[in-house]
Amino acid sequence: MDTHRDAHVAAVLSLVGEVIGTEEFPASAAGYRDLLGWARALGTVRRAGVEGTGSFGAALSRYLLAQALTFSM
């Protein structure tokens, strides 16, 4: 995820690195739920990468951890 103050952009990749989809979501609790739901609709979510975990991506990172996802910063 590419995190920003008002919105986050997510990309879903296949196991071999092919881009399956990209989408923008609001930087809000509802946006985080929608983001994860969208990603799961495209396939099994194994891990997530989040940019800016100490700033704009902090709340998203906490949400993903609460959903028991493995992620990298």
Predicted model as a PDB file, atoms N, CA, C, CB and O in Angstrom, pLDDT in the B-factor column:
MODEL        1                                                                  
ATOM      1  N   MET A   1       0.826  -1.159   0.000  1.00 91.00           N  
ATOM      2  CA  MET A   1       0.000   0.000   0.000  1.00 91.00           C  
ATOM      3  C   MET A   1       0.884   1.242   0.000  1.00 91.00           C  
ATOM      4  CB  MET A   1      -0.947  -0.013   1.195  1.00 91.00           C  
ATOM      5  O   MET A   1       1.893   1.324   0.700  1.00 91.00           O  
ATOM      6  N   ASP A   2       0.466   2.190  -0.805  1.00 93.00           N  
ATOM      7  CA  ASP A   2       1.094   3.504  -0.842  1.00 93.00           C  
ATOM      8  C   ASP A   2       0.185   4.417  -0.037  1.00 93.00           C  
ATOM      9  CB  ASP A   2       1.306   4.033  -2.327  1.00 93.00           C  
ATOM     10  O   ASP A   2      -0.919   4.742  -0.475  1.00 93.00           O  
ATOM     11  N   THR A   3       0.639   4.827   1.127  1.00 94.00           N  
ATOM     12  CA  THR A   3      -0.236   5.549   2.051  1.00 94.00           C  
ATOM     13  C   THR A   3      -0.063   7.059   1.950  1.00 94.00           C  
ATOM     14  CB  THR A   3       0.029   5.101   3.472  1.00 94.00           C  
ATOM     15  O   THR A   3       1.042   7.573   1.772  1.00 94.00           O  
ATOM     16  N   HIS A   4      -1.192   7.749   2.069  1.00 93.00           N  
ATOM     17  CA  HIS A   4      -1.235   9.212   2.044  1.00 93.00           C  
ATOM     18  C   HIS A   4      -2.210   9.677   3.111  1.00 93.00           C  
ATOM     19  CB  HIS A   4      -1.649   9.749   0.633  1.00 93.00           C  
ATOM     20  O   HIS A   4      -2.900   8.861   3.721  1.00 93.00           O  
ATOM     21  N   ARG A   5      -2.273  10.959   3.337  1.00 93.00           N  
ATOM     22  CA  ARG A   5      -3.122  11.499   4.393  1.00 93.00           C  
ATOM     23  C   ARG A   5      -4.604  11.161   4.197  1.00 93.00           C  
ATOM     24  CB  ARG A   5      -2.949  12.996   4.465  1.00 93.00           C  
ATOM     25  O   ARG A   5      -5.270  10.737   5.141  1.00 93.00           O  
ATOM     26  N   ASP A   6      -5.114  11.343   2.998  1.00 96.00           N  
ATOM     27  CA  ASP A   6      -6.547  11.192   2.757  1.00 96.00           C  
ATOM     28  C   ASP A   6      -6.945   9.879   2.093  1.00 96.00           C  
ATOM     29  CB  ASP A   6      -7.019  12.314   1.918  1.00 96.00           C  
ATOM     30  O   ASP A   6      -8.099   9.461   2.192  1.00 96.00           O  
ATOM     31  N   ALA A   7      -6.009   9.230   1.423  1.00 96.00           N  
ATOM     32  CA  ALA A   7      -6.330   7.995   0.696  1.00 96.00           C  
ATOM     33  C   ALA A   7      -5.099   7.103   0.613  1.00 96.00           C  
ATOM     34  CB  ALA A   7      -6.859   8.313  -0.725  1.00 96.00           C  
ATOM     35  O   ALA A   7      -3.963   7.574   0.656  1.00 96.00           O  
ATOM     36  N   HIS A   8      -5.354   5.813   0.495  1.00 96.00           N  
ATOM     37  CA  HIS A   8      -4.286   4.823   0.325  1.00 96.00           C  
ATOM     38  C   HIS A   8      -4.523   4.104  -0.998  1.00 96.00           C  
ATOM     39  CB  HIS A   8      -4.242   3.803   1.529  1.00 96.00           C  
ATOM     40  O   HIS A   8      -5.665   3.821  -1.362  1.00 96.00           O  
ATOM     41  N   VAL A   9      -3.451   3.813  -1.709  1.00 97.00           N  
ATOM     42  CA  VAL A   9      -3.541   3.077  -2.958  1.00 97.00           C  
ATOM     43  C   VAL A   9      -2.978   1.680  -2.714  1.00 97.00           C  
ATOM     44  CB  VAL A   9      -2.775   3.811  -4.114  1.00 97.00           C  
ATOM     45  O   VAL A   9      -1.858   1.518  -2.228  1.00 97.00           O  
ATOM     46  N   ALA A  10      -3.778   0.681  -3.061  1.00 96.00           N  
ATOM     47  CA  ALA A  10      -3.377  -0.713  -2.857  1.00 96.00           C  
ATOM     48  C   ALA A  10      -3.178  -1.391  -4.203  1.00 96.00           C  
ATOM     49  CB  ALA A  10      -4.430  -1.476  -2.015  1.00 96.00           C  
ATOM     50  O   ALA A  10      -3.863  -1.077  -5.177  1.00 96.00           O  
ATOM     51  N   ALA A  11      -2.248  -2.312  -4.247  1.00 96.00           N  
ATOM     52  CA  ALA A  11      -2.041  -3.165  -5.410  1.00 96.00           C  
ATOM     53  C   ALA A  11      -2.006  -4.606  -4.919  1.00 96.00           C  
ATOM     54  CB  ALA A  11      -0.722  -2.788  -6.180  1.00 96.00           C  
ATOM     55  O   ALA A  11      -1.379  -4.911  -3.905  1.00 96.00           O  
ATOM     56  N   VAL A  12      -2.678  -5.480  -5.641  1.00 95.00           N  
ATOM     57  CA  VAL A  12      -2.654  -6.905  -5.330  1.00 95.00           C  
ATOM     58  C   VAL A  12      -1.769  -7.578  -6.375  1.00 95.00           C  
ATOM     59  CB  VAL A  12      -4.108  -7.526  -5.314  1.00 95.00           C  
ATOM     60  O   VAL A  12      -1.942  -7.385  -7.578  1.00 95.00           O  
ATOM     61  N   LEU A  13      -0.817  -8.372  -5.885  1.00 94.00           N  
ATOM     62  CA  LEU A  13       0.113  -9.087  -6.764  1.00 94.00           C  
ATOM     63  C   LEU A  13      -0.093 -10.588  -6.645  1.00 94.00           C  
ATOM     64  CB  LEU A  13       1.572  -8.723  -6.429  1.00 94.00           C  
ATOM     65  O   LEU A  13      -0.481 -11.099  -5.594  1.00 94.00           O  
ATOM     66  N   SER A  14       0.174 -11.280  -7.744  1.00 92.00           N  
ATOM     67  CA  SER A  14       0.141 -12.743  -7.710  1.00 92.00           C  
ATOM     68  C   SER A  14       1.406 -13.247  -7.024  1.00 92.00           C  
ATOM     69  CB  SER A  14       0.013 -13.340  -9.149  1.00 92.00           C  
ATOM     70  O   SER A  14       2.297 -12.466  -6.689  1.00 92.00           O  
ATOM     71  N   LEU A  15       1.473 -14.549  -6.822  1.00 89.00           N  
ATOM     72  CA  LEU A  15       2.665 -15.144  -6.204  1.00 89.00           C  
ATOM     73  C   LEU A  15       3.929 -14.928  -7.038  1.00 89.00           C  
ATOM     74  CB  LEU A  15       2.448 -16.633  -5.992  1.00 89.00           C  
ATOM     75  O   LEU A  15       5.037 -14.986  -6.504  1.00 89.00           O  
ATOM     76  N   VAL A  16       3.772 -14.680  -8.344  1.00 93.00           N  
ATOM     77  CA  VAL A  16       4.941 -14.456  -9.202  1.00 93.00           C  
ATOM     78  C   VAL A  16       5.145 -12.970  -9.499  1.00 93.00           C  
ATOM     79  CB  VAL A  16       4.789 -15.232 -10.514  1.00 93.00           C  
ATOM     80  O   VAL A  16       5.963 -12.615 -10.347  1.00 93.00           O  
ATOM     81  N   GLY A  17       4.398 -12.092  -8.797  1.00 92.00           N  
ATOM     82  CA  GLY A  17       4.601 -10.659  -8.912  1.00 92.00           C  
ATOM     83  C   GLY A  17       3.779  -9.957  -9.973  1.00 92.00           C  
ATOM     84  O   GLY A  17       3.998  -8.773 -10.228  1.00 92.00           O  
ATOM     85  N   GLU A  18       2.849 -10.643 -10.593  1.00 95.00           N  
ATOM     86  CA  GLU A  18       1.981 -10.035 -11.596  1.00 95.00           C  
ATOM     87  C   GLU A  18       0.931  -9.172 -10.886  1.00 95.00           C  
ATOM     88  CB  GLU A  18       1.301 -11.128 -12.485  1.00 95.00           C  
ATOM     89  O   GLU A  18       0.342  -9.595  -9.892  1.00 95.00           O  
ATOM     90  N   VAL A  19       0.702  -7.964 -11.404  1.00 96.00           N  
ATOM     91  CA  VAL A  19      -0.312  -7.082 -10.823  1.00 96.00           C  
ATOM     92  C   VAL A  19      -1.694  -7.608 -11.214  1.00 96.00           C  
ATOM     93  CB  VAL A  19      -0.117  -5.598 -11.304  1.00 96.00           C  
ATOM     94  O   VAL A  19      -2.026  -7.712 -12.395  1.00 96.00           O  
ATOM     95  N   ILE A  20      -2.484  -7.934 -10.202  1.00 95.00           N  
ATOM     96  CA  ILE A  20      -3.847  -8.422 -10.418  1.00 95.00           C  
ATOM     97  C   ILE A  20      -4.831  -7.260 -10.410  1.00 95.00           C  
ATOM     98  CB  ILE A  20      -4.233  -9.458  -9.342  1.00 95.00           C  
ATOM     99  O   ILE A  20      -5.819  -7.272 -11.144  1.00 95.00           O  
ATOM    100  N   GLY A  21      -4.561  -6.257  -9.580  1.00 96.00           N  
ATOM    101  CA  GLY A  21      -5.443  -5.102  -9.521  1.00 96.00           C  
ATOM    102  C   GLY A  21      -4.877  -4.002  -8.662  1.00 96.00           C  
ATOM    103  O   GLY A  21      -4.033  -4.244  -7.800  1.00 96.00           O  
ATOM    104  N   THR A  22      -5.347  -2.781  -8.900  1.00 97.00           N  
ATOM    105  CA  THR A  22      -4.990  -1.627  -8.071  1.00 97.00           C  
ATOM    106  C   THR A  22      -6.267  -0.847  -7.781  1.00 97.00           C  
ATOM    107  CB  THR A  22      -3.916  -0.715  -8.779  1.00 97.00           C  
ATOM    108  O   THR A  22      -7.196  -0.839  -8.588  1.00 97.00           O  
ATOM    109  N   GLU A  23      -6.306  -0.205  -6.642  1.00 98.00           N  
ATOM    110  CA  GLU A  23      -7.504   0.550  -6.249  1.00 98.00           C  
ATOM    111  C   GLU A  23      -7.121   1.561  -5.175  1.00 98.00           C  
ATOM    112  CB  GLU A  23      -8.632  -0.405  -5.731  1.00 98.00           C  
ATOM    113  O   GLU A  23      -6.158   1.353  -4.436  1.00 98.00           O  
ATOM    114  N   GLU A  24      -7.867   2.649  -5.089  1.00 98.00           N  
ATOM    115  CA  GLU A  24      -7.670   3.679  -4.064  1.00 98.00           C  
ATOM    116  C   GLU A  24      -8.811   3.605  -3.053  1.00 98.00           C  
ATOM    117  CB  GLU A  24      -7.592   5.103  -4.705  1.00 98.00           C  
ATOM    118  O   GLU A  24      -9.970   3.403  -3.417  1.00 98.00           O  
ATOM    119  N   PHE A  25      -8.460   3.772  -1.771  1.00 98.00           N  
ATOM    120  CA  PHE A  25      -9.432   3.700  -0.688  1.00 98.00           C  
ATOM    121  C   PHE A  25      -9.219   4.870   0.267  1.00 98.00           C  
ATOM    122  CB  PHE A  25      -9.321   2.351   0.066  1.00 98.00           C  
ATOM    123  O   PHE A  25      -8.091   5.334   0.434  1.00 98.00           O  
ATOM    124  N   PRO A  26     -10.293   5.352   0.895  1.00 98.00           N  
ATOM    125  CA  PRO A  26     -10.147   6.423   1.880  1.00 98.00           C  
ATOM    126  C   PRO A  26      -9.287   5.961   3.061  1.00 98.00           C  
ATOM    127  CB  PRO A  26     -11.532   6.889   2.378  1.00 98.00           C  
ATOM    128  O   PRO A  26      -9.311   4.790   3.440  1.00 98.00           O  
ATOM    129  N   ALA A  27      -8.542   6.882   3.625  1.00 97.00           N  
ATOM    130  CA  ALA A  27      -7.721   6.597   4.810  1.00 97.00           C  
ATOM    131  C   ALA A  27      -8.617   6.725   6.039  1.00 97.00           C  
ATOM    132  CB  ALA A  27      -6.478   7.572   4.906  1.00 97.00           C  
ATOM    133  O   ALA A  27      -8.537   7.698   6.789  1.00 97.00           O  
ATOM    134  N   SER A  28      -9.469   5.722   6.225  1.00 97.00           N  
ATOM    135  CA  SER A  28     -10.423   5.706   7.333  1.00 97.00           C  
ATOM    136  C   SER A  28     -10.691   4.256   7.711  1.00 97.00           C  
ATOM    137  CB  SER A  28     -11.752   6.445   6.955  1.00 97.00           C  
ATOM    138  O   SER A  28     -10.320   3.342   6.974  1.00 97.00           O  
ATOM    139  N   ALA A  29     -11.332   4.042   8.852  1.00 96.00           N  
ATOM    140  CA  ALA A  29     -11.649   2.678   9.278  1.00 96.00           C  
ATOM    141  C   ALA A  29     -12.487   1.957   8.216  1.00 96.00           C  
ATOM    142  CB  ALA A  29     -12.399   2.697  10.627  1.00 96.00           C  
ATOM    143  O   ALA A  29     -12.232   0.792   7.911  1.00 96.00           O  
ATOM    144  N   ALA A  30     -13.475   2.642   7.660  1.00 97.00           N  
ATOM    145  CA  ALA A  30     -14.299   2.027   6.611  1.00 97.00           C  
ATOM    146  C   ALA A  30     -13.456   1.731   5.369  1.00 97.00           C  
ATOM    147  CB  ALA A  30     -15.486   2.950   6.243  1.00 97.00           C  
ATOM    148  O   ALA A  30     -13.635   0.699   4.723  1.00 97.00           O  
ATOM    149  N   GLY A  31     -12.547   2.633   5.045  1.00 97.00           N  
ATOM    150  CA  GLY A  31     -11.663   2.417   3.901  1.00 97.00           C  
ATOM    151  C   GLY A  31     -10.761   1.211   4.091  1.00 97.00           C  
ATOM    152  O   GLY A  31     -10.522   0.462   3.144  1.00 97.00           O  
ATOM    153  N   TYR A  32     -10.252   1.011   5.316  1.00 96.00           N  
ATOM    154  CA  TYR A  32      -9.391  -0.142   5.592  1.00 96.00           C  
ATOM    155  C   TYR A  32     -10.174  -1.442   5.419  1.00 96.00           C  
ATOM    156  CB  TYR A  32      -8.805  -0.054   7.021  1.00 96.00           C  
ATOM    157  O   TYR A  32      -9.664  -2.409   4.854  1.00 96.00           O  
ATOM    158  N   ARG A  33     -11.422  -1.461   5.910  1.00 96.00           N  
ATOM    159  CA  ARG A  33     -12.266  -2.658   5.740  1.00 96.00           C  
ATOM    160  C   ARG A  33     -12.548  -2.918   4.265  1.00 96.00           C  
ATOM    161  CB  ARG A  33     -13.596  -2.500   6.510  1.00 96.00           C  
ATOM    162  O   ARG A  33     -12.491  -4.059   3.806  1.00 96.00           O  
ATOM    163  N   ASP A  34     -12.852  -1.857   3.529  1.00 97.00           N  
ATOM    164  CA  ASP A  34     -13.123  -2.009   2.097  1.00 97.00           C  
ATOM    165  C   ASP A  34     -11.884  -2.490   1.347  1.00 97.00           C  
ATOM    166  CB  ASP A  34     -13.611  -0.682   1.505  1.00 97.00           C  
ATOM    167  O   ASP A  34     -11.979  -3.334   0.456  1.00 97.00           O  
ATOM    168  N   LEU A  35     -10.729  -1.953   1.711  1.00 96.00           N  
ATOM    169  CA  LEU A  35      -9.475  -2.341   1.078  1.00 96.00           C  
ATOM    170  C   LEU A  35      -9.221  -3.833   1.258  1.00 96.00           C  
ATOM    171  CB  LEU A  35      -8.309  -1.530   1.654  1.00 96.00           C  
ATOM    172  O   LEU A  35      -8.929  -4.538   0.292  1.00 96.00           O  
ATOM    173  N   LEU A  36      -9.330  -4.309   2.482  1.00 95.00           N  
ATOM    174  CA  LEU A  36      -9.060  -5.721   2.743  1.00 95.00           C  
ATOM    175  C   LEU A  36     -10.119  -6.601   2.086  1.00 95.00           C  
ATOM    176  CB  LEU A  36      -9.008  -5.990   4.256  1.00 95.00           C  
ATOM    177  O   LEU A  36      -9.789  -7.668   1.568  1.00 95.00           O  
ATOM    178  N   GLY A  37     -11.360  -6.188   2.096  1.00 96.00           N  
ATOM    179  CA  GLY A  37     -12.413  -6.951   1.427  1.00 96.00           C  
ATOM    180  C   GLY A  37     -12.168  -7.046  -0.069  1.00 96.00           C  
ATOM    181  O   GLY A  37     -12.336  -8.110  -0.664  1.00 96.00           O  
ATOM    182  N   TRP A  38     -11.772  -5.938  -0.678  1.00 97.00           N  
ATOM    183  CA  TRP A  38     -11.448  -5.918  -2.109  1.00 97.00           C  
ATOM    184  C   TRP A  38     -10.290  -6.863  -2.409  1.00 97.00           C  
ATOM    185  CB  TRP A  38     -11.099  -4.489  -2.567  1.00 97.00           C  
ATOM    186  O   TRP A  38     -10.358  -7.652  -3.352  1.00 97.00           O  
ATOM    187  N   ALA A  39      -9.223  -6.784  -1.606  1.00 95.00           N  
ATOM    188  CA  ALA A  39      -8.061  -7.651  -1.827  1.00 95.00           C  
ATOM    189  C   ALA A  39      -8.443  -9.121  -1.677  1.00 95.00           C  
ATOM    190  CB  ALA A  39      -6.929  -7.297  -0.846  1.00 95.00           C  
ATOM    191  O   ALA A  39      -8.014  -9.955  -2.474  1.00 95.00           O  
ATOM    192  N   ARG A  40      -9.234  -9.441  -0.679  1.00 93.00           N  
ATOM    193  CA  ARG A  40      -9.652 -10.831  -0.464  1.00 93.00           C  
ATOM    194  C   ARG A  40     -10.563 -11.329  -1.576  1.00 93.00           C  
ATOM    195  CB  ARG A  40     -10.361 -10.966   0.876  1.00 93.00           C  
ATOM    196  O   ARG A  40     -10.575 -12.524  -1.869  1.00 93.00           O  
ATOM    197  N   ALA A  41     -11.320 -10.443  -2.197  1.00 96.00           N  
ATOM    198  CA  ALA A  41     -12.176 -10.839  -3.315  1.00 96.00           C  
ATOM    199  C   ALA A  41     -11.347 -11.243  -4.534  1.00 96.00           C  
ATOM    200  CB  ALA A  41     -13.129  -9.697  -3.684  1.00 96.00           C  
ATOM    201  O   ALA A  41     -11.823 -11.983  -5.394  1.00 96.00           O  
ATOM    202  N   LEU A  42     -10.109 -10.755  -4.605  1.00 94.00           N  
ATOM    203  CA  LEU A  42      -9.220 -11.091  -5.722  1.00 94.00           C  
ATOM    204  C   LEU A  42      -8.440 -12.377  -5.481  1.00 94.00           C  
ATOM    205  CB  LEU A  42      -8.254  -9.954  -5.974  1.00 94.00           C  
ATOM    206  O   LEU A  42      -7.853 -12.920  -6.417  1.00 94.00           O  
ATOM    207  N   GLY A  43      -8.421 -12.870  -4.262  1.00 90.00           N  
ATOM    208  CA  GLY A  43      -7.698 -14.105  -3.943  1.00 90.00           C  
ATOM    209  C   GLY A  43      -7.319 -14.151  -2.480  1.00 90.00           C  
ATOM    210  O   GLY A  43      -7.683 -13.272  -1.700  1.00 90.00           O  
ATOM    211  N   THR A  44      -6.587 -15.180  -2.120  1.00 89.00           N  
ATOM    212  CA  THR A  44      -6.131 -15.343  -0.744  1.00 89.00           C  
ATOM    213  C   THR A  44      -5.061 -14.300  -0.434  1.00 89.00           C  
ATOM    214  CB  THR A  44      -5.585 -16.775  -0.508  1.00 89.00           C  
ATOM    215  O   THR A  44      -4.078 -14.175  -1.164  1.00 89.00           O  
ATOM    216  N   VAL A  45      -5.255 -13.559   0.642  1.00 89.00           N  
ATOM    217  CA  VAL A  45      -4.281 -12.545   1.056  1.00 89.00           C  
ATOM    218  C   VAL A  45      -3.298 -13.214   2.012  1.00 89.00           C  
ATOM    219  CB  VAL A  45      -4.986 -11.302   1.735  1.00 89.00           C  
ATOM    220  O   VAL A  45      -3.676 -13.622   3.110  1.00 89.00           O  
ATOM    221  N   ARG A  46      -2.046 -13.325   1.598  1.00 81.00           N  
ATOM    222  CA  ARG A  46      -1.020 -13.986   2.411  1.00 81.00           C  
ATOM    223  C   ARG A  46      -0.216 -12.990   3.237  1.00 81.00           C  
ATOM    224  CB  ARG A  46      -0.082 -14.788   1.520  1.00 81.00           C  
ATOM    225  O   ARG A  46       0.149 -13.267   4.379  1.00 81.00           O  
ATOM    226  N   ARG A  47       0.053 -11.836   2.650  1.00 84.00           N  
ATOM    227  CA  ARG A  47       0.806 -10.806   3.369  1.00 84.00           C  
ATOM    228  C   ARG A  47       0.562  -9.460   2.702  1.00 84.00           C  
ATOM    229  CB  ARG A  47       2.329 -11.138   3.401  1.00 84.00           C  
ATOM    230  O   ARG A  47       0.051  -9.384   1.584  1.00 84.00           O  
ATOM    231  N   ALA A  48       0.936  -8.408   3.407  1.00 87.00           N  
ATOM    232  CA  ALA A  48       0.754  -7.056   2.888  1.00 87.00           C  
ATOM    233  C   ALA A  48       2.018  -6.253   3.126  1.00 87.00           C  
ATOM    234  CB  ALA A  48      -0.462  -6.366   3.546  1.00 87.00           C  
ATOM    235  O   ALA A  48       2.732  -6.476   4.103  1.00 87.00           O  
ATOM    236  N   GLY A  49       2.286  -5.331   2.242  1.00 88.00           N  
ATOM    237  CA  GLY A  49       3.383  -4.383   2.394  1.00 88.00           C  
ATOM    238  C   GLY A  49       2.794  -2.991   2.546  1.00 88.00           C  
ATOM    239  O   GLY A  49       1.937  -2.583   1.763  1.00 88.00           O  
ATOM    240  N   VAL A  50       3.254  -2.266   3.553  1.00 91.00           N  
ATOM    241  CA  VAL A  50       2.696  -0.942   3.835  1.00 91.00           C  
ATOM    242  C   VAL A  50       3.828   0.073   3.890  1.00 91.00           C  
ATOM    243  CB  VAL A  50       1.891  -0.943   5.168  1.00 91.00           C  
ATOM    244  O   VAL A  50       4.806  -0.102   4.617  1.00 91.00           O  
ATOM    245  N   GLU A  51       3.677   1.136   3.109  1.00 89.00           N  
ATOM    246  CA  GLU A  51       4.633   2.241   3.136  1.00 89.00           C  
ATOM    247  C   GLU A  51       4.179   3.236   4.198  1.00 89.00           C  
ATOM    248  CB  GLU A  51       4.752   2.930   1.731  1.00 89.00           C  
ATOM    249  O   GLU A  51       2.981   3.472   4.352  1.00 89.00           O  
ATOM    250  N   GLY A  52       5.108   3.811   4.919  1.00 86.00           N  
ATOM    251  CA  GLY A  52       4.774   4.877   5.860  1.00 86.00           C  
ATOM    252  C   GLY A  52       4.099   4.405   7.130  1.00 86.00           C  
ATOM    253  O   GLY A  52       3.164   5.050   7.606  1.00 86.00           O  
ATOM    254  N   THR A  53       4.553   3.288   7.693  1.00 84.00           N  
ATOM    255  CA  THR A  53       3.904   2.735   8.886  1.00 84.00           C  
ATOM    256  C   THR A  53       4.056   3.623  10.108  1.00 84.00           C  
ATOM    257  CB  THR A  53       4.464   1.372   9.189  1.00 84.00           C  
ATOM    258  O   THR A  53       3.338   3.437  11.090  1.00 84.00           O  
ATOM    259  N   GLY A  54       4.961   4.572  10.076  1.00 85.00           N  
ATOM    260  CA  GLY A  54       5.141   5.474  11.212  1.00 85.00           C  
ATOM    261  C   GLY A  54       4.371   6.774  11.053  1.00 85.00           C  
ATOM    262  O   GLY A  54       4.377   7.615  11.951  1.00 85.00           O  
ATOM    263  N   SER A  55       3.707   6.943   9.910  1.00 91.00           N  
ATOM    264  CA  SER A  55       2.963   8.184   9.696  1.00 91.00           C  
ATOM    265  C   SER A  55       1.594   7.865   9.099  1.00 91.00           C  
ATOM    266  CB  SER A  55       3.752   9.149   8.770  1.00 91.00           C  
ATOM    267  O   SER A  55       0.719   7.366   9.807  1.00 91.00           O  
ATOM    268  N   PHE A  56       1.392   8.145   7.808  1.00 92.00           N  
ATOM    269  CA  PHE A  56       0.073   7.974   7.199  1.00 92.00           C  
ATOM    270  C   PHE A  56      -0.401   6.523   7.189  1.00 92.00           C  
ATOM    271  CB  PHE A  56       0.094   8.499   5.790  1.00 92.00           C  
ATOM    272  O   PHE A  56      -1.606   6.278   7.136  1.00 92.00           O  
ATOM    273  N   GLY A  57       0.508   5.566   7.239  1.00 92.00           N  
ATOM    274  CA  GLY A  57       0.114   4.165   7.211  1.00 92.00           C  
ATOM    275  C   GLY A  57      -0.009   3.515   8.575  1.00 92.00           C  
ATOM    276  O   GLY A  57      -0.256   2.312   8.660  1.00 92.00           O  
ATOM    277  N   ALA A  58       0.157   4.278   9.644  1.00 94.00           N  
ATOM    278  CA  ALA A  58       0.151   3.701  10.992  1.00 94.00           C  
ATOM    279  C   ALA A  58      -1.184   3.045  11.340  1.00 94.00           C  
ATOM    280  CB  ALA A  58       0.470   4.776  12.016  1.00 94.00           C  
ATOM    281  O   ALA A  58      -1.210   1.909  11.813  1.00 94.00           O  
ATOM    282  N   ALA A  59      -2.278   3.742  11.111  1.00 94.00           N  
ATOM    283  CA  ALA A  59      -3.587   3.180  11.460  1.00 94.00           C  
ATOM    284  C   ALA A  59      -3.913   1.976  10.581  1.00 94.00           C  
ATOM    285  CB  ALA A  59      -4.687   4.249  11.321  1.00 94.00           C  
ATOM    286  O   ALA A  59      -4.481   0.996  11.064  1.00 94.00           O  
ATOM    287  N   LEU A  60      -3.563   2.037   9.302  1.00 94.00           N  
ATOM    288  CA  LEU A  60      -3.774   0.895   8.409  1.00 94.00           C  
ATOM    289  C   LEU A  60      -2.957  -0.306   8.880  1.00 94.00           C  
ATOM    290  CB  LEU A  60      -3.397   1.263   6.955  1.00 94.00           C  
ATOM    291  O   LEU A  60      -3.448  -1.435   8.863  1.00 94.00           O  
ATOM    292  N   SER A  61      -1.735  -0.075   9.292  1.00 91.00           N  
ATOM    293  CA  SER A  61      -0.886  -1.160   9.797  1.00 91.00           C  
ATOM    294  C   SER A  61      -1.484  -1.808  11.037  1.00 91.00           C  
ATOM    295  CB  SER A  61       0.512  -0.637  10.112  1.00 91.00           C  
ATOM    296  O   SER A  61      -1.486  -3.032  11.166  1.00 91.00           O  
ATOM    297  N   ARG A  62      -1.990  -0.988  11.942  1.00 92.00           N  
ATOM    298  CA  ARG A  62      -2.650  -1.534  13.141  1.00 92.00           C  
ATOM    299  C   ARG A  62      -3.872  -2.374  12.768  1.00 92.00           C  
ATOM    300  CB  ARG A  62      -3.071  -0.392  14.089  1.00 92.00           C  
ATOM    301  O   ARG A  62      -4.110  -3.431  13.353  1.00 92.00           O  
ATOM    302  N   TYR A  63      -4.637  -1.898  11.795  1.00 93.00           N  
ATOM    303  CA  TYR A  63      -5.810  -2.643  11.344  1.00 93.00           C  
ATOM    304  C   TYR A  63      -5.399  -4.002  10.762  1.00 93.00           C  
ATOM    305  CB  TYR A  63      -6.595  -1.826  10.296  1.00 93.00           C  
ATOM    306  O   TYR A  63      -6.001  -5.024  11.088  1.00 93.00           O  
ATOM    307  N   LEU A  64      -4.391  -4.012   9.916  1.00 91.00           N  
ATOM    308  CA  LEU A  64      -3.944  -5.273   9.295  1.00 91.00           C  
ATOM    309  C   LEU A  64      -3.412  -6.239  10.348  1.00 91.00           C  
ATOM    310  CB  LEU A  64      -2.855  -5.002   8.235  1.00 91.00           C  
ATOM    311  O   LEU A  64      -3.664  -7.441  10.268  1.00 91.00           O  
ATOM    312  N   LEU A  65      -2.688  -5.728  11.323  1.00 89.00           N  
ATOM    313  CA  LEU A  65      -2.207  -6.589  12.405  1.00 89.00           C  
ATOM    314  C   LEU A  65      -3.373  -7.184  13.193  1.00 89.00           C  
ATOM    315  CB  LEU A  65      -1.285  -5.800  13.345  1.00 89.00           C  
ATOM    316  O   LEU A  65      -3.332  -8.352  13.578  1.00 89.00           O  
ATOM    317  N   ALA A  66      -4.402  -6.389  13.431  1.00 91.00           N  
ATOM    318  CA  ALA A  66      -5.576  -6.876  14.150  1.00 91.00           C  
ATOM    319  C   ALA A  66      -6.317  -7.943  13.357  1.00 91.00           C  
ATOM    320  CB  ALA A  66      -6.516  -5.722  14.467  1.00 91.00           C  
ATOM    321  O   ALA A  66      -7.045  -8.752  13.933  1.00 91.00           O  
ATOM    322  N   GLN A  67      -6.134  -7.951  12.034  1.00 89.00           N  
ATOM    323  CA  GLN A  67      -6.748  -8.955  11.178  1.00 89.00           C  
ATOM    324  C   GLN A  67      -5.828 -10.175  11.002  1.00 89.00           C  
ATOM    325  CB  GLN A  67      -7.089  -8.345   9.813  1.00 89.00           C  
ATOM    326  O   GLN A  67      -6.105 -11.057  10.189  1.00 89.00           O  
ATOM    327  N   ALA A  68      -4.745 -10.210  11.766  1.00 83.00           N  
ATOM    328  CA  ALA A  68      -3.784 -11.323  11.782  1.00 83.00           C  
ATOM    329  C   ALA A  68      -3.079 -11.502  10.438  1.00 83.00           C  
ATOM    330  CB  ALA A  68      -4.493 -12.617  12.161  1.00 83.00           C  
ATOM    331  O   ALA A  68      -2.787 -12.630  10.041  1.00 83.00           O  
ATOM    332  N   LEU A  69      -2.803 -10.399   9.732  1.00 82.00           N  
ATOM    333  CA  LEU A  69      -2.031 -10.490   8.491  1.00 82.00           C  
ATOM    334  C   LEU A  69      -0.559 -10.292   8.795  1.00 82.00           C  
ATOM    335  CB  LEU A  69      -2.517  -9.449   7.455  1.00 82.00           C  
ATOM    336  O   LEU A  69      -0.199  -9.507   9.673  1.00 82.00           O  
ATOM    337  N   THR A  70       0.278 -10.993   8.079  1.00 74.00           N  
ATOM    338  CA  THR A  70       1.712 -10.750   8.112  1.00 74.00           C  
ATOM    339  C   THR A  70       1.977  -9.610   7.155  1.00 74.00           C  
ATOM    340  CB  THR A  70       2.540 -12.034   7.733  1.00 74.00           C  
ATOM    341  O   THR A  70       1.446  -9.602   6.045  1.00 74.00           O  
ATOM    342  N   PHE A  71       2.783  -8.650   7.560  1.00 65.00           N  
ATOM    343  CA  PHE A  71       3.102  -7.583   6.618  1.00 65.00           C  
ATOM    344  C   PHE A  71       4.516  -7.084   6.819  1.00 65.00           C  
ATOM    345  CB  PHE A  71       2.121  -6.433   6.760  1.00 65.00           C  
ATOM    346  O   PHE A  71       5.146  -7.312   7.851  1.00 65.00           O  
ATOM    347  N   SER A  72       4.999  -6.383   5.779  1.00 64.00           N  
ATOM    348  CA  SER A  72       6.332  -5.797   5.831  1.00 64.00           C  
ATOM    349  C   SER A  72       6.202  -4.300   5.653  1.00 64.00           C  
ATOM    350  CB  SER A  72       7.267  -6.408   4.751  1.00 64.00           C  
ATOM    351  O   SER A  72       5.253  -3.796   5.052  1.00 64.00           O  
ATOM    352  N   MET A  73       7.202  -3.598   6.202  1.00 59.00           N  
ATOM    353  CA  MET A  73       7.184  -2.141   6.138  1.00 59.00           C  
ATOM    354  C   MET A  73       8.189  -1.662   5.118  1.00 59.00           C  
ATOM    355  CB  MET A  73       7.479  -1.524   7.511  1.00 59.00           C  
ATOM    356  O   MET A  73       8.331  -0.457   4.910  1.00 59.00           O  
TER     357      MET A  73                                                      
ENDMDL                                                                          
END                                                                             
